[in-house]
Amino acid sequence: MIDTIKKLLLSTCLTTVTLLTFSQEKISQWRGEHRDGSYPDINLKTSWPEGGPALIMQLDGIGLGHSSPVIYKDHIYITGKKDSLDVLTAFDIKGKRLWEVPYGKGWYASYPDSRNTPTIENDRIYLSSGMGEVVCINAVNGNVIWRKDPHSEFKGVYGTWGMAESILLTDNGVISSVGGKDASVVALKKENGDLLWKTPPTGDRRTYVSPLMIERNGQKIILSVLSDHILGINPDNGEILWKFNLLKDIGDTGGRRRRNYTNTPLYKDGEIFFTSGYNEPAVMLSLSPDGRSVSMKWKNDVLDTHHGGVVEVNGYIYGSNWHSNSHGNWVCIEWETGKVMYETEWHNKGQIIYADGHLYCKEEGNGNIALAEASPSGFNIKGTFWLENRQRPFWSHPVIHDGQLYVRHGEELLVYDIKK
């Protein structure tokens, strides 16, 4: 059955290759250009009518998943799980299905739906499967360029819910946080997937965090969050510049951290904000000027975001917190001090992104979506709508592109017009 599907998909790829041409180069990835949930769109609606913005497109049959879509050169790419395989599907910007290709084994145990968002650069798509395979795919026709399994090669250790990392790219490398017995983080060569470098093992297992590239006074640094540490890594050679111990360096945790980390850190002006759920304190870290050491600036016990991400806007951090696996509030804290500006109840905890002065919040329990002002004075909602008659949970992070809001749920992708 699977071989038949592969043959059919390959045939589709070959018939569509002559229909696609790409002219400009850019990068598209998880939670936007800087992985911070902030999108550059402007002239968006400042309020929504009753019932929300107009639904202008619905794409079905993409496979089950909680991953986000990526829009690259007026094409839409999204992953999903079909049977036991993770599958990548490509559409044109008007929703015409172009091709579909299985690219790896999906996670098989608890919450097995795809959670790996593609990263695209120079007409190449880099992505991980639910089992930790790393694959490079041609963005024009869907052909697989190379495939590697660093998780197995470096004796990676899964968490309870498998693999959810979205690939990070450096100038030359493809980063995989294997959390293995033979290496903690590895870089593969972009051109062929061969090993570029590996860090020594730190005793950590992999978590569910997509890593981040930052820069401190000209020094680029990879931030990789593993089960016990945040690592600062030199992207040129894999040198571990510093380690922050999430079990010991925060203090007063009672050893209770669950190590179920999911949120990509935020970075601004030499400071790193990291948060996870389960009543575990969020922390602000300060990097030394040379980027080779780190210290804790403050911690906050209110904004313990489960897996919905956080955004920074004009010196304030916004997100939702964890009261239980089925409940949480919406919170704003000050970047400089960690001071709580507000904590407001609205349906449930969930995902958050930002564009054009407003927060876009999607709660995970019933699929309510809100437009709210990005202001520390309060959670001022300017419109809502509901993804009605759909099953929970609602975990996919929304995306904004060219005045449109992309909302993935299960096997469908919904697109709304949010232009003024």
C-alpha positions in Angstrom: 0.0 0.0 0.0 2.7 2.5 1.0 4.8 1.6 -2.1 1.8 2.3 -4.3 1.3 5.6 -2.7 4.9 6.5 -3.2 4.8 5.7 -6.8 1.6 7.7 -7.4 3.1 10.7 -5.5 6.4 10.5 -7.5 4.3 10.5 -10.7 2.5 13.6 -9.5 5.8 15.3 -8.7 7.2 14.6 -12.1 4.2 16.0 -13.9 4.2 19.2 -12.0 7.9 20.1 -12.1 7.5 22.0 -15.4 4.6 24.0 -14.1 6.6 25.7 -11.3 9.2 28.4 -11.5 10.8 30.2 -8.6 12.6 33.5 -9.2 13.5 35.1 -5.8 15.4 33.7 -2.8 14.1 33.9 0.8 13.8 31.8 3.9 10.5 30.6 5.5 10.3 28.7 8.8 8.6 28.0 12.1 6.9 31.0 13.8 8.1 33.5 11.2 11.4 34.9 10.0 13.0 35.2 13.4 11.1 32.2 15.1 9.5 34.7 17.5 5.9 34.6 16.4 6.1 38.1 14.9 4.9 38.7 11.3 5.8 41.9 9.3 2.3 42.3 7.7 0.8 45.8 8.0 -2.6 47.4 7.1 -4.5 44.6 8.8 -8.0 44.9 10.3 -8.0 46.5 13.8 -11.3 44.8 14.7 -13.3 41.9 13.4 -17.0 41.8 12.6 -19.3 39.4 14.4 -18.4 35.9 13.3 -14.8 37.0 12.5 -13.0 37.7 9.2 -14.1 36.1 6.0 -13.0 32.5 5.3 -11.6 32.6 1.8 -10.1 29.2 1.4 -10.2 25.7 2.9 -7.7 23.0 2.0 -8.5 19.4 3.1 -6.8 16.0 3.1 -3.4 17.2 4.3 -3.0 14.5 6.9 -3.4 14.8 10.7 -1.1 17.2 12.4 -0.4 20.1 14.7 2.4 21.6 12.6 2.1 25.0 10.9 2.0 25.9 7.2 4.9 27.6 5.6 4.4 30.0 2.7 7.4 30.3 0.4 7.4 32.1 -3.0 3.6 32.1 -3.2 3.4 28.4 -2.4 2.0 26.7 0.7 3.8 23.7 2.3 2.4 21.7 5.2 3.1 18.4 6.8 0.6 15.8 8.1 0.5 12.1 9.0 -1.2 9.5 6.8 -1.2 6.0 8.0 2.3 5.5 9.5 4.0 8.1 7.4 4.7 11.8 7.7 3.7 13.5 4.4 4.5 16.9 2.9 1.9 18.6 0.7 2.5 21.6 -1.6 -0.3 24.0 -2.9 -0.1 27.1 -5.0 -1.3 30.3 -3.2 -4.8 29.8 -4.6 -5.1 26.4 -3.1 -4.4 24.1 -6.1 -2.8 20.9 -4.9 0.6 20.5 -6.7 2.2 17.4 -5.2 2.4 15.3 -2.1 5.3 13.2 -0.9 5.8 10.9 2.1 9.2 11.8 3.7 9.6 9.7 6.9 8.1 7.6 9.6 5.6 9.3 11.8 5.6 9.1 15.6 3.8 5.9 16.7 2.8 6.4 20.3 1.0 9.1 22.3 -0.1 12.2 20.2 1.3 10.8 16.9 0.1 13.5 14.6 2.8 15.5 12.7 4.3 18.5 14.6 7.2 19.3 12.4 7.0 22.6 10.4 9.2 22.8 7.3 12.1 25.2 6.9 12.7 26.4 3.3 15.7 28.1 1.8 17.0 28.3 -1.8 14.2 26.0 -3.1 15.2 23.3 -0.6 12.9 22.1 2.2 14.4 20.8 5.3 12.3 18.9 7.8 12.2 16.2 10.4 9.9 13.2 10.7 8.2 12.2 14.0 11.0 9.6 14.5 13.9 12.0 14.0 14.9 11.4 10.4 16.1 14.6 8.7 15.2 15.0 5.0 16.0 17.6 2.3 13.3 17.9 -0.5 13.2 19.9 -3.7 10.6 22.7 -3.2 9.7 22.7 -6.9 8.8 19.1 -7.5 8.9 17.3 -4.2 11.8 15.0 -5.0 13.9 13.8 -2.0 17.4 15.2 -2.4 18.9 13.4 0.7 17.8 11.6 3.8 19.7 11.0 7.1 18.8 9.5 10.5 21.0 11.4 13.1 18.6 10.3 15.9 19.6 6.6 15.4 23.2 7.3 14.4 24.0 9.3 17.6 21.8 7.2 19.9 19.1 9.8 20.5 16.6 9.4 23.3 13.0 10.2 22.7 10.7 11.9 25.2 7.2 10.6 25.9 5.7 12.3 22.9 8.4 11.6 20.2 9.8 14.4 18.1 8.5 17.9 17.4 11.6 19.8 16.3 11.4 22.1 13.3 14.8 22.3 11.6 17.1 25.2 12.1 19.5 26.3 9.4 22.9 27.9 9.8 25.1 29.3 7.0 26.3 25.8 6.1 24.4 23.4 8.4 21.1 21.7 9.2 20.7 21.5 13.0 19.2 18.5 14.8 19.0 18.4 18.6 19.3 14.6 18.9 19.8 14.5 22.7 21.8 11.4 22.2 24.3 9.2 24.0 27.0 10.0 21.3 26.1 13.7 20.7 23.6 16.3 22.0 23.3 18.4 18.9 24.6 17.8 15.4 24.9 19.8 12.2 24.5 18.1 8.8 25.8 19.6 5.5 23.1 21.4 3.6 24.2 19.9 0.2 24.3 16.2 1.1 23.4 15.6 4.7 26.9 14.5 5.7 28.1 15.3 9.2 29.4 18.8 9.6 30.0 18.7 13.3 28.6 17.3 16.6 28.7 18.5 20.1 29.9 16.1 22.9 27.0 14.4 24.7 25.8 16.3 27.8 23.6 13.6 29.3 20.4 15.2 28.1 17.6 13.7 26.0 15.8 15.6 23.3 12.8 17.7 24.2 10.1 19.3 21.9 11.8 22.7 21.3 12.8 24.1 17.9 16.2 25.8 18.4 17.0 29.4 17.7 19.9 31.3 16.1 20.9 34.5 17.8 23.7 37.0 17.6 25.7 38.7 20.3 28.2 41.4 19.2 29.0 39.6 16.0 29.1 36.1 17.6 26.3 33.8 16.2 25.0 31.3 18.8 22.6 28.4 18.5 20.2 28.1 21.4 19.2 24.4 21.9 16.9 23.4 24.8 17.4 19.8 26.0 16.0 18.0 29.0 18.4 19.5 31.6 20.1 22.4 29.9 19.8 25.3 27.5 23.0 25.1 25.4 24.7 28.0 23.7 26.6 26.5 20.7 29.0 28.0 18.1 27.3 27.3 14.7 30.7 27.1 12.9 32.2 24.2 14.8 29.7 22.9 17.4 31.7 24.2 20.4 29.4 24.4 23.5 30.0 28.0 24.6 27.9 27.7 27.8 25.3 25.6 29.5 22.4 26.8 31.7 21.1 24.0 34.0 17.3 24.1 34.1 17.2 21.9 37.1 19.8 23.6 39.3 20.7 27.1 38.1 17.2 28.5 38.6 17.1 27.5 42.2 14.1 26.7 44.4 12.5 24.3 41.9 12.5 21.4 44.3 13.7 19.2 41.4 10.2 19.2 40.1 10.8 20.1 36.5 9.1 17.7 34.1 11.5 18.4 31.2 8.6 18.6 28.8 9.9 21.8 27.1 8.2 23.0 24.0 8.6 26.8 23.5 11.4 28.4 21.4 13.1 31.0 23.5 12.8 34.8 22.8 15.9 36.8 22.2 16.5 40.6 22.4 19.5 42.8 23.1 21.7 40.2 24.7 18.9 38.6 26.8 17.1 35.3 26.5 13.6 34.6 27.8 12.5 31.0 28.3 9.3 29.5 29.6 7.6 26.2 30.0 4.4 25.0 31.8 3.6 23.0 34.9 4.1 25.9 37.4 7.8 26.0 36.6 9.3 29.5 36.7 10.1 31.4 33.5 13.6 32.9 33.3 15.4 35.8 31.8 19.0 35.1 31.0 21.8 37.7 30.3 24.6 36.9 27.9 28.1 38.2 28.5 29.3 40.7 25.8 31.4 38.0 24.1 28.5 35.5 24.2 30.5 32.9 26.0 28.7 32.9 29.4 25.2 33.4 30.7 23.6 34.3 34.0 20.0 34.6 35.3 18.6 38.1 35.5 15.2 37.3 36.9 12.5 34.6 37.1 8.8 34.8 37.0 6.2 32.4 38.4 3.2 33.6 36.4 4.0 33.2 32.7 4.6 29.4 32.6 3.6 28.9 28.9 2.7 25.3 28.2 3.3 25.0 24.4 1.6 28.0 22.8 4.6 30.2 22.4 5.2 33.8 23.5 5.8 37.1 21.7 7.7 40.3 22.6 6.2 43.6 21.7 7.7 47.0 22.7 9.3 45.7 25.9 6.5 43.4 27.0 6.1 39.6 26.7 2.6 38.1 26.0 1.4 34.6 26.2 -0.8 32.2 28.1 0.1 30.3 31.3 -0.6 26.8 32.7 -3.0 26.2 35.5 -3.6 22.6 34.4 -3.4 20.7 31.2 -6.9 21.9 30.4 -6.8 25.5 31.6 -4.7 28.6 31.7 -5.0 32.4 31.5 -3.6 35.2 29.2 -0.7 37.1 30.6 1.5 40.1 30.0 4.8 40.7 31.8 7.5 43.4 31.5 10.7 42.3 29.6 13.1 44.3 31.8 11.8 43.2 35.2 9.4 40.3 34.8 6.7 42.4 36.5 3.2 41.1 35.8 1.1 43.7 33.9 -2.1 41.6 33.7 -3.4 38.0 34.0 -6.8 37.6 32.3 -9.1 34.6 31.9 -10.3 33.9 28.4 -11.6 30.5 27.6 -8.3 28.6 27.9 -4.6 28.7 27.3 -3.3 28.4 23.7 -1.1 29.8 20.9 -0.2 33.4 20.3 1.4 35.4 17.4 1.7 39.1 16.6 1.3 41.5 13.7 0.6 45.2 13.1 -0.1 46.2 16.7 -2.3 43.2 17.6 -2.1 39.8 19.2 -3.7 36.8 17.5 -4.7 34.3 20.2 -6.1 30.8 19.6 -7.3 28.8 22.6 -6.7 25.1 22.5 -9.8 23.7 24.2 -12.6 24.7 21.8 -10.9 26.6 18.9 -11.9 30.2 19.8 -9.6 32.8 18.1 -9.3 36.4 19.2 -7.8 39.6 18.0 -6.5 41.7 20.9 -4.5 44.9 21.3 -0.8 44.4 22.1 -0.9 46.6 25.2 0.3 46.1 28.7 -2.8 47.9 30.0 -5.1 44.9 29.5 -6.3 42.0 27.3 -8.6 44.2 25.1 -10.3 41.9 22.6 -11.3 43.5 19.2 -13.1 40.5 17.7 -13.5 36.7 18.0 -14.6 33.7 16.0 -14.9 30.0 16.6 -13.7 26.9 14.7 -17.0 25.3 15.2 -17.9 21.6 15.0 -14.2 20.5 15.2 -12.6 18.1 17.7 -10.1 19.2 20.3 -7.2 19.8 20.9 -6.4 23.0 18.9 -2.7 23.0 19.0 -1.4 24.3 15.7 0.3 27.8 15.7 -1.4 30.2 13.3 0.6 32.0 10.5 0.1 35.4 8.9 1.1 36.1 5.3 0.2 38.8 2.9 -2.9 39.9 4.8 -4.2 36.4 5.4 -4.5 34.3 8.6 -3.7 30.6 8.1 -5.2 28.3 10.7 -4.4 24.6 10.6 -6.6 22.1 12.4 -6.3 18.3 12.0 -6.5 17.5 8.3 -7.5 20.9 7.0 -6.0 24.3 6.5 -8.3 27.4 6.8 -7.4 30.8 5.4 -9.0 34.1 6.5 -8.9 37.6 5.0 -7.6 40.0 7.6 -6.6 42.9 5.4 -8.2 46.3 6.0 
